Amino acid sequence: MIKTHLCLTTALICLSLHAKGEDLEGLFDSAIDPSLPKKEHSASQSSPLGILAYLLQDELPKPHPDQSLFIRHIENGDWNKALLQFKVAFEGHSFQQSANGKALFALAHIRSGLPVTGLERLFTLENPRKVHPEIRRMLKEALPESHPAWGLADIQWRAEFAEIFPAETEYQIIGGSLLSPKDPKALADIFSKLPRHSLSRARAGWALVIHHSTNNDVEQAAKILADLMKSKAQPVTQDLMEITAARLLFQRAHYAAAIKYYEKIDKKSEYWTDAQEEMAWAFIRKGEPQNAMALSQSLVTPVMAQQAGPESFFVHALAQLKICDYPGVISSLQAFPKNFKARSESLKKLSASSESPQIKKILTRLKGGKLSRAHLGADGAILPRKLSRDQRLYILAQAAKNLEMEANAADTLYSQSLALTGLQGYFDKLRQTTSLRSQTALNAAQSRIKDLAQIENSEIKDILSKLHIVEAEVIQQVSLAHRVATKNKAPAEKQKGATGSKDRDALTFPANDELWFDEIGNYRVDVKKACHADMKGRSS
């Protein structure tokens, strides 16, 4: 009760001081022109900014002119001017080093378009509990848990800040993004504390699913994922969770169950081609190559090939080999370079390029929001196929956008500081720091696109090597089939080579260096006779 009266008394005193200031201003106005109406009290008296101004008057009972000007800027909500005025008003004053002073300085940065800088300044506070509740409230309002600054600021969470910010905010610092967690143990701990069905808990859970699955802890990943799939708040799209469930089942050799989840992925989904390819592998593992071949058939058509990726050709050729469709295997081997040879070269150039108009264009679009494969248009032919759904790239592009906005705000403040005395040094350094961070984030996003190009190009080379193995197996099986078919017949003429070719050098493979199938000039195989009757054991 005593505390309540004390707060009320303080507020009344502050109101009285403010009223006196307004009366003083009105007194001189009326002296100049008695016909002027009496000046009304500021409309911000009952607003949060007005309350904050009163709190400052309470801490500064006799402000000098520079401090009074700072208070007026706060009262008017002009945060840019308040930030510019802060050092002039409080340099060398005890308020500058107080908890309220530091918190208010941080708040001025945040409200002036510098949330990352402001957040980093705020977390230098030794005792956040000393910050006035009204300033805490304004900080919480300015930096909700969803604010991107939490993922960009270089800060460490401390328990004392729970007095200002909720547990969801702690996750943003400890859990980071939807990528691999910085501290899995800390993330698991906060995951258990976050409110059920909250978006932050769902995101923390998804980060744990990724962590456990990549560390072969499939059972724990599956347990968390099953819980997320029933949650009201979902961290990622439903199709991504379903294909992840299928992958976890595949990882533990539950192929039939995995296929059921792969089948849930709609054709309109960004993950449909991945689901079809992985489902084909599940059928291969189940010993049903005919189903694998049927599934992968659509993936190796010219229209779909680059969207589906090179591995679809491998699973398709392997399925054809297993059912002894040798002409089909040869056709798949010959189609592979037609679809990926030129693409491999363009990806190689992209990954080595220092400047690319396509990279600049795609980053500009990613800053505006997430993309789908359809949004890539003609550029999709030379850009990495997984670019549109790469979460790391999207986060980096958004970081570049937000830091660019902060750099622009710092540049504006620096320009405004040029009209004042003694402030240029601080704001020039601020401008340089934010500009550097912005450029670093942009460079990271550009590097990610180049990395995706290099990863896909490596994938193409890897599949090419595996297809050479399929090629060798075809030749071995055809050679055996030929011997079986002709062993009881007298040779009409002397045969050379392994497959009926008269050219002794017709088949020389696999090559140690990069060799595309369209470069094998003497490749001739007679496979008109099927192997089903004589080679059942070989086709398994």
Salt bridges, closest charged atoms under 4 A:
GLU22 OE2 - HIS18 NE2 3.37
GLU25 OE2 - LYS39 NZ 3.59
GLU75 OE2 - HIS18 NE2 2.96
GLU75 OE1 - ARG72 NE 3.47
ASP78 OD2 - LYS81 NZ 3.66
GLU120 OE2 - ARG437 NH2 2.87
GLU134 OE2 - ARG137 NH2 2.97
GLU141 OE1 - ARG111 NH2 3.05
GLU141 OE2 - ARG137 NH1 3.35
GLU160 OE2 - ARG158 NE 3.04
GLU163 OE2 - ARG129 NE 3.22
GLU163 OE1 - ARG136 NH1 3.65
ASP189 OD2 - LYS193 NZ 3.05
ASP217 OD2 - HIS212 ND1 3.59
GLU219 OE2 - ARG252 NE 2.97
ASP227 OD1 - ARG196 NH2 2.72
ASP227 OD2 - ARG201 NH1 3.33
ASP274 OD2 - ARG247 NH2 3.79
ASP274 OD1 - ARG385 NH1 3.99
ASP274 OD2 - ARG389 NH2 2.84
GLU278 OE2 - ARG247 NH2 2.87
GLU288 OE2 - LYS286 NZ 3.34
GLU355 OE1 - LYS360 NZ 3.08
ASP379 OD2 - LYS361 NZ 3.17
ASP390 OD1 - ARG448 NH2 2.76
GLU404 OE1 - LYS367 NZ 2.91
ASP428 OD1 - ARG431 NH2 2.53
GLU456 OE2 - ARG343 NE 2.83
GLU459 OE2 - ARG385 NH2 3.38
ASP462 OD2 - LYS466 NZ 3.46
GLU471 OE1 - HIS468 ND1 2.96
GLU473 OE2 - ARG538 NH2 3.34
GLU493 OE1 - LYS502 NZ 3.48
GLU514 OE1 - LYS461 NZ 2.80
ASP518 OD2 - LYS341 NZ 3.83
GLU519 OE2 - LYS341 NZ 2.95
